Amino acid sequence: MRTSAKERERNRGYRSNLRAAVKDVREETSKAEALKKYAKAVLLLDRAASRGLIHKKTASRNKSRLSAFIQKLG
């Protein structure tokens, strides 16, 4: 298998996990639970940005929006 194909498959998995983590935070109704899931989402966002999977500013924007969402939960 070519390297590019391997990397594409690996990146698909990382991106899938990233989207799922962000979605888990958005679906949460409890602030305490959302904060726990937010920590995992931030870790994955930062890791994806450092690997070049997403842009650094995209990761920052997503973290900011998730944080604002959690603050509104009350």
C-alpha positions in Angstrom: 0.0 0.0 0.0 1.4 3.4 -0.9 2.3 5.8 1.8 -0.2 8.4 0.7 -3.0 5.9 0.9 -2.0 4.8 4.4 -1.8 8.4 5.5 -5.2 9.2 4.0 -6.8 6.3 5.9 -5.1 7.3 9.1 -6.2 10.9 8.7 -9.7 9.8 8.0 -9.7 8.1 11.4 -8.3 11.1 13.2 -10.8 13.4 11.6 -13.7 11.1 12.4 -12.7 10.9 16.1 -12.3 14.7 16.1 -15.8 15.3 14.7 -17.3 12.8 17.1 -15.7 14.5 20.1 -17.0 17.9 19.0 -20.4 16.5 18.4 -20.4 14.8 21.9 -19.8 18.2 23.5 -22.6 19.9 21.4 -25.1 17.1 22.3 -24.5 17.4 26.1 -27.1 19.2 28.2 -25.2 19.0 31.5 -22.5 21.6 32.0 -20.4 19.2 34.1 -20.5 16.5 31.6 -19.9 18.9 28.7 -16.7 20.1 30.5 -15.4 16.6 30.7 -16.0 16.0 27.0 -14.7 19.4 26.2 -11.3 18.5 27.6 -11.1 15.5 25.2 -12.2 17.6 22.3 -9.6 20.2 23.0 -6.9 17.6 23.2 -8.0 16.1 19.8 -8.3 19.6 18.2 -4.8 20.6 19.3 -3.3 17.2 18.2 -5.0 17.5 14.8 -3.7 21.1 14.4 -0.1 20.0 15.3 -0.3 17.1 12.8 -1.5 19.5 10.0 -4.8 17.8 9.8 -6.6 21.1 10.4 -5.3 24.6 10.5 -4.2 26.0 13.9 -6.7 28.8 13.6 -9.5 26.4 12.8 -8.7 24.5 16.0 -8.7 27.7 18.0 -12.0 28.8 16.5 -13.6 25.5 17.3 -12.4 25.6 20.9 -13.7 29.1 21.3 -17.1 28.2 20.0 -17.3 25.1 22.2 -16.3 27.1 25.2 -19.0 29.7 24.5 -21.5 26.9 24.1 -20.6 25.4 27.5 -20.9 28.8 29.2 -24.4 29.2 27.9 -25.5 25.8 29.4 -25.6 27.2 32.9 
